Structure formats: C-alpha cells, structure tokens
Amino acid sequence: MNLQKKKTYEVIVEKIEKFFLNGDLKSGDKLPPERELASRFGVSRTSVREALQALEISGAIEIRQGGGSFIKTSEVQLVSDALSTTIIQAENNLVYEMLELRRALEVESVSLAAQRATSADLEKIRQSLEQMAVSWQDAEAGVQADLHFHLQIVYATHNKLLINLVQTLTERMEDTIRATRKHRFLDEDRYEDTFEEHKEIYIAIASGNAQEAKKLMEEHITRVRRELSETFLPTLE
C-alpha cells in the first residue's frame, strides 16, 4: 500500500501538462502568468514557481526574465514521471517554516500592538476583520482580509524595524495564509472558528490586554499548524 502523497509542485506539473502542454498550445506559445496559474489550480505562487522551474530544467519550457514562460516542447510525460521521485514535502516544509517564523514575530507584535495601537490602528484592524466576515464565500478575498488583519497588527506596533522586516515577508505570508486556509477550510465548520479566533485577538488588542493578546495569537498559530498536520496525515481507503 503506497500512502505517499505527491508534492504540490509535482501535481502542478501534471496539470500544466494536461491543460497546456498537451492541449491547444504549441511550441513558442506563452503560458499564463504565475498568479493566474496559482488561482486556477488553488495553490501558492511559490508552488507554481517551483513547477515552472522544474519544467525549465527538463527542457519543456523556457522562462524569460521579465517576459514569462514559453513552451519549448510538449513531450513532458517522462518529465512528470521523473519528478514524482523528488522532494516529497517541499511546499509543506515551507509552510511549516513560515508558521514558525510568524509565531516568533507575531506573538511579540500583537503584544506591542495591544500596548501601542492608536484609534486609527484599531479601526484598520477592525476593518480587516469585517472583510473576513463578509468574504467567506470568496476564497481570495478571505486570504487578502486575513493577510491585512495580521499586517495591520504589525503596523500597530509602530516599530519601524519590525514593520520593515515583515514587509519583506509579505508575499510569503500571503502564500502561507492561502495554503493554510485551503487546508483548514476542507472542514466548513472552521470558517466560523477562524473568524472567532481573529475577533478575540482584536478584542484583546482593543482592550489593551497584552498578555491575553499574546496567548491568543500563540494559540491561533499553533492551532493552524496542528490542523494542517492533521490534513496531511495519510488515510486508509
């Protein structure tokens, strides 16, 4: 019994093969941009980028700096077969590492925000929370609202170095939030749970309770990691 799951970027290679390389496109044609492929396949741009790099190494496509990805050959079946033997949890490991980094940065950030947030800061965090409440049927809008919620907390620290550091990680944070929400929301009951977790964090910040805010943020990120781990467990069918 083989319970080993394919890596995300391997699956994307197969999807690109199916929908584009073995479809209507021919040698010299341009593939859709990374963001469009990520949205179409419901994965992070990081995974799309890894898949495209693997296809370039194989000779199936050519990536032109600033110009996009172009088909060189459609004979990629052996490519996708070969890829199935490498880097089993590349994307998963990146998500876990990013969650570790977020826990280190955001637990302290939320504590500082609870102590320093102005009324304008609180309004921006609240607006992000409201966006989360109305975007449960729009996955991408939910990702953006979730991302903005966490970024606004960092901005509310008024620590310029911390803000600059997190700004350099924004794209990674977005990819991680997209991946974790996708897996979390395989169980629809978690939509409400996720919103409530964020609401409680906001209330702790607004009330100036730094210790409670730290505890809630720690619990939130730990819970996301645990649920993500459960999702990746193999099942017997």
MARMAR-473974 format. One record per residue (C-alpha): residue number from 0; residue in one letter; x, y, z. Coordinates in steps of 0.25 Angstrom, whole numbers, plus 2048, in hexadecimal, padded with zeros to 3 digits. Each point is the difference from the previous one (the first is absolute). Layout:
% residues N
site n=NUM, res=a, x=X, y=Y, z=Z
...
END
This chain:
% residues 237
site n=0, res=m, x=800, y=800, z=800
site n=1, res=n, x=806, y=80D, z=7FC
site n=2, res=l, x=7FB, y=80C, z=808
site n=3, res=q, x=80B, y=80A, z=7FC
site n=4, res=k, x=7FA, y=80C, z=7FB
site n=5, res=k, x=804, y=808, z=7F4
site n=6, res=k, x=807, y=80D, z=802
site n=7, res=t, x=7F8, y=80C, z=7FD
site n=8, res=y, x=809, y=805, z=7F4
site n=9, res=e, x=800, y=7F2, z=7FA
site n=10, res=v, x=7F1, y=801, z=7FF
site n=11, res=i, x=801, y=80D, z=7FA
site n=12, res=v, x=80A, y=7FB, z=7F6
site n=13, res=e, x=7F6, y=7F5, z=7FC
site n=14, res=k, x=7F5, y=80B, z=7FF
site n=15, res=i, x=808, y=809, z=7F7
site n=16, res=e, x=803, y=7F4, z=7F7
site n=17, res=k, x=7F1, y=7FC, z=800
site n=18, res=f, x=7FA, y=80E, z=7FD
site n=19, res=f, x=80B, y=807, z=7F8
site n=20, res=l, x=80C, y=7F8, z=7FB
site n=21, res=n, x=7F7, y=7F4, z=7FB
site n=22, res=g, x=7F5, y=80A, z=7FC
site n=23, res=d, x=7FE, y=80B, z=7F6
site n=24, res=l, x=80D, y=807, z=802
site n=25, res=k, x=80C, y=7FD, z=7F8
site n=26, res=s, x=80F, y=802, z=800
site n=27, res=g, x=803, y=80F, z=802
site n=28, res=d, x=7F2, y=803, z=807
site n=29, res=k, x=800, y=808, z=80D
site n=30, res=l, x=7FA, y=7F9, z=80D
site n=31, res=p, x=7F7, y=809, z=809
site n=32, res=p, x=807, y=808, z=80B
site n=33, res=e, x=804, y=7FA, z=80D
site n=34, res=r, x=7F4, y=807, z=807
site n=35, res=e, x=7F6, y=7FB, z=7F7
site n=36, res=l, x=805, y=7F2, z=801
site n=37, res=a, x=800, y=800, z=80F
site n=38, res=s, x=7F2, y=805, z=800
site n=39, res=r, x=7FC, y=7F6, z=7F5
site n=40, res=f, x=806, y=7F4, z=808
site n=41, res=g, x=7FD, y=805, z=80E
site n=42, res=v, x=80E, y=800, z=805
site n=43, res=s, x=80B, y=80A, z=804
site n=44, res=r, x=809, y=808, z=7F6
site n=45, res=t, x=80C, y=7F9, z=806
site n=46, res=s, x=7FB, y=7F2, z=7FC
site n=47, res=v, x=7FD, y=805, z=7F2
site n=48, res=r, x=80E, y=806, z=7FF
site n=49, res=e, x=806, y=7F3, z=804
site n=50, res=a, x=7F8, y=7F9, z=7F6
site n=51, res=l, x=804, y=809, z=7F5
site n=52, res=q, x=80F, y=7FF, z=804
site n=53, res=a, x=7FF, y=7F1, z=800
site n=54, res=l, x=7FA, y=801, z=7F2
site n=55, res=e, x=80B, y=809, z=7FB
site n=56, res=i, x=80B, y=7F7, z=805
site n=57, res=s, x=7F9, y=7F5, z=7F9
site n=58, res=g, x=800, y=808, z=7F3
site n=59, res=a, x=7F1, y=800, z=7FE
site n=60, res=i, x=7FF, y=80F, z=802
site n=61, res=e, x=809, y=80D, z=800
site n=62, res=i, x=7FF, y=80A, z=80A
site n=63, res=r, x=804, y=80E, z=7FB
site n=64, res=q, x=804, y=80A, z=80B
site n=65, res=g, x=7F4, y=80A, z=800
site n=66, res=g, x=7F9, y=7FA, z=7F4
site n=67, res=g, x=7F9, y=7F4, z=806
site n=68, res=s, x=801, y=7F1, z=7FD
site n=69, res=f, x=800, y=7FA, z=7F2
site n=70, res=i, x=7FD, y=7F2, z=7FB
site n=71, res=k, x=80D, y=7F9, z=7F9
site n=72, res=t, x=7FA, y=7F2, z=7FF
site n=73, res=s, x=7F3, y=7F9, z=804
site n=74, res=e, x=807, y=7F3, z=802
site n=75, res=v, x=800, y=800, z=810
site n=76, res=q, x=7FA, y=7F3, z=804
site n=77, res=l, x=80D, y=7FB, z=804
site n=78, res=v, x=803, y=80D, z=807
site n=79, res=s, x=7F4, y=7FF, z=809
site n=80, res=d, x=803, y=7F1, z=803
site n=81, res=a, x=80E, y=803, z=804
site n=82, res=l, x=7FC, y=80C, z=809
site n=83, res=s, x=7F8, y=7F6, z=808
site n=84, res=t, x=80D, y=7FB, z=807
site n=85, res=t, x=805, y=80D, z=805
site n=86, res=i, x=7FE, y=80A, z=80C
site n=87, res=i, x=7F4, y=7FA, z=807
site n=88, res=q, x=7FB, y=80B, z=809
site n=89, res=a, x=806, y=80C, z=7F9
site n=90, res=e, x=7F4, y=80A, z=802
site n=91, res=n, x=7FC, y=7FA, z=80D
site n=92, res=n, x=80D, y=802, z=806
site n=93, res=l, x=800, y=80F, z=7FB
site n=94, res=v, x=7F2, y=802, z=807
site n=95, res=y, x=805, y=7FA, z=80D
site n=96, res=e, x=80C, y=808, z=800
site n=97, res=m, x=7F8, y=80D, z=7FD
site n=98, res=l, x=7F6, y=7FD, z=80B
site n=99, res=e, x=80C, y=7FE, z=80A
site n=100, res=l, x=806, y=80E, z=7FB
site n=101, res=r, x=7F2, y=806, z=801
site n=102, res=r, x=7FE, y=7FB, z=80E
site n=103, res=a, x=80E, y=806, z=804
site n=104, res=l, x=7FC, y=80E, z=7FA
site n=105, res=e, x=7F1, y=801, z=802
site n=106, res=v, x=7FF, y=7FB, z=80F
site n=107, res=e, x=809, y=80C, z=803
site n=108, res=s, x=7FA, y=809, z=7F6
site n=109, res=v, x=7F2, y=7FE, z=806
site n=110, res=s, x=805, y=803, z=80E
site n=111, res=l, x=806, y=80D, z=7FB
site n=112, res=a, x=7F3, y=804, z=7F8
site n=113, res=a, x=7F8, y=7FE, z=80D
site n=114, res=q, x=809, y=80A, z=807
site n=115, res=r, x=802, y=80A, z=7F5
site n=116, res=a, x=7F4, y=7FF, z=7F6
site n=117, res=t, x=7F9, y=80E, z=7FD
site n=118, res=s, x=7F2, y=801, z=7FD
site n=119, res=a, x=803, y=801, z=7F1
site n=120, res=d, x=808, y=7F3, z=801
site n=121, res=l, x=7F4, y=7F9, z=807
site n=122, res=e, x=7F7, y=805, z=7F5
site n=123, res=k, x=809, y=7FA, z=7F5
site n=124, res=i, x=801, y=7F2, z=808
site n=125, res=r, x=7F0, y=800, z=802
site n=126, res=q, x=7FE, y=803, z=7F1
site n=127, res=s, x=809, y=7F4, z=7FC
site n=128, res=l, x=7F7, y=7F8, z=80A
site n=129, res=e, x=7F3, y=805, z=7F9
site n=130, res=q, x=806, y=7FC, z=7F3
site n=131, res=m, x=803, y=7F2, z=805
site n=132, res=a, x=7F1, y=7FF, z=805
site n=133, res=v, x=7FA, y=803, z=7F2
site n=134, res=s, x=80A, y=7F8, z=7F8
site n=135, res=w, x=7FE, y=7F2, z=804
site n=136, res=q, x=7FA, y=7FD, z=7F2
site n=137, res=d, x=80C, y=806, z=7F9
site n=138, res=a, x=80D, y=7F9, z=803
site n=139, res=e, x=809, y=80A, z=7FA
site n=140, res=a, x=7F9, y=80C, z=807
site n=141, res=g, x=801, y=7F8, z=80D
site n=142, res=v, x=80F, y=7FE, z=7FE
site n=143, res=q, x=802, y=80F, z=7FE
site n=144, res=a, x=7F8, y=803, z=80C
site n=145, res=d, x=807, y=7F6, z=809
site n=146, res=l, x=80E, y=806, z=7FB
site n=147, res=h, x=7FC, y=80E, z=802
site n=148, res=f, x=7FB, y=7FD, z=80E
site n=149, res=h, x=80E, y=7FA, z=804
site n=150, res=l, x=807, y=80B, z=7F9
site n=151, res=q, x=7F8, y=80B, z=807
site n=152, res=i, x=804, y=7FA, z=80D
site n=153, res=v, x=80E, y=801, z=7FD
site n=154, res=y, x=7FE, y=80F, z=7FB
site n=155, res=a, x=7FA, y=803, z=80D
site n=156, res=t, x=80D, y=7FD, z=808
site n=157, res=h, x=806, y=80C, z=7FA
site n=158, res=n, x=80D, y=7F9, z=800
site n=159, res=k, x=807, y=804, z=7F3
site n=160, res=l, x=80A, y=7F5, z=7FF
site n=161, res=l, x=7F5, y=7F5, z=803
site n=162, res=i, x=7F7, y=806, z=7F6
site n=163, res=n, x=80B, y=801, z=7F5
site n=164, res=l, x=803, y=7F1, z=803
site n=165, res=v, x=7F2, y=7FB, z=7FF
site n=166, res=q, x=7FE, y=808, z=7F3
site n=167, res=t, x=80B, y=7F8, z=7FA
site n=168, res=l, x=7F9, y=7F4, z=803
site n=169, res=t, x=7F2, y=804, z=7FB
site n=170, res=e, x=800, y=7F7, z=7F4
site n=171, res=r, x=804, y=7F4, z=808
site n=172, res=m, x=7F5, y=803, z=80B
site n=173, res=e, x=7F6, y=801, z=7F5
site n=174, res=d, x=804, y=7F3, z=7FA
site n=175, res=t, x=800, y=7F9, z=80D
site n=176, res=i, x=7F2, y=806, z=804
site n=177, res=r, x=7FB, y=7FC, z=7F3
site n=178, res=a, x=805, y=7F2, z=802
site n=179, res=t, x=7FC, y=7FE, z=80E
site n=180, res=r, x=7F2, y=806, z=7FE
site n=181, res=k, x=7FE, y=7F6, z=7F4
site n=182, res=h, x=803, y=7F4, z=809
site n=183, res=r, x=7F9, y=806, z=80D
site n=184, res=f, x=7F3, y=802, z=7F8
site n=185, res=l, x=7FF, y=7F2, z=7FB
site n=186, res=d, x=7F7, y=800, z=80C
site n=187, res=e, x=7F6, y=80B, z=7FE
site n=188, res=d, x=7FE, y=801, z=80F
site n=189, res=r, x=80D, y=806, z=801
site n=190, res=y, x=7FC, y=80D, z=7F9
site n=191, res=e, x=7F9, y=805, z=80D
site n=192, res=d, x=80B, y=7FB, z=809
site n=193, res=t, x=80A, y=807, z=7F8
site n=194, res=f, x=7F8, y=80D, z=800
site n=195, res=e, x=7FE, y=7FF, z=80F
site n=196, res=e, x=80F, y=7FE, z=803
site n=197, res=h, x=803, y=80D, z=7F9
site n=198, res=k, x=7F5, y=807, z=807
site n=199, res=e, x=805, y=7FC, z=80D
site n=200, res=i, x=80E, y=805, z=7FD
site n=201, res=y, x=7FA, y=80D, z=7FB
site n=202, res=i, x=7F8, y=802, z=80D
site n=203, res=a, x=80D, y=7FD, z=808
site n=204, res=i, x=807, y=80B, z=7F9
site n=205, res=a, x=7F5, y=80A, z=801
site n=206, res=s, x=7FF, y=7FD, z=80F
site n=207, res=g, x=80F, y=802, z=801
site n=208, res=n, x=802, y=7F2, z=806
site n=209, res=a, x=80E, y=7FD, z=7FB
site n=210, res=q, x=801, y=7F2, z=807
site n=211, res=e, x=7F2, y=7FC, z=7FB
site n=212, res=a, x=804, y=804, z=7F2
site n=213, res=k, x=80D, y=7F8, z=800
site n=214, res=k, x=7F9, y=7F4, z=806
site n=215, res=l, x=7F5, y=800, z=7F5
site n=216, res=m, x=80A, y=803, z=7F4
site n=217, res=e, x=809, y=7F4, z=805
site n=218, res=e, x=7F3, y=7F7, z=801
site n=219, res=h, x=7FC, y=805, z=7F2
site n=220, res=i, x=80C, y=7FC, z=7F9
site n=221, res=t, x=803, y=7F3, z=808
site n=222, res=r, x=7F1, y=7FC, z=7FC
site n=223, res=v, x=803, y=803, z=7F2
site n=224, res=r, x=80C, y=7F8, z=800
site n=225, res=r, x=7F9, y=7F4, z=807
site n=226, res=e, x=7F4, y=800, z=7F6
site n=227, res=l, x=80A, y=801, z=7F4
site n=228, res=s, x=808, y=7F4, z=806
site n=229, res=e, x=7F3, y=7F8, z=801
site n=230, res=t, x=7FC, y=803, z=7F2
site n=231, res=f, x=80D, y=7FB, z=7FB
site n=232, res=l, x=7FE, y=7F2, z=807
site n=233, res=p, x=7FE, y=7F4, z=7F7
site n=234, res=t, x=7F3, y=7F9, z=800
site n=235, res=l, x=7FC, y=7F2, z=7FD
site n=236, res=e, x=7F5, y=7FE, z=7F6
END
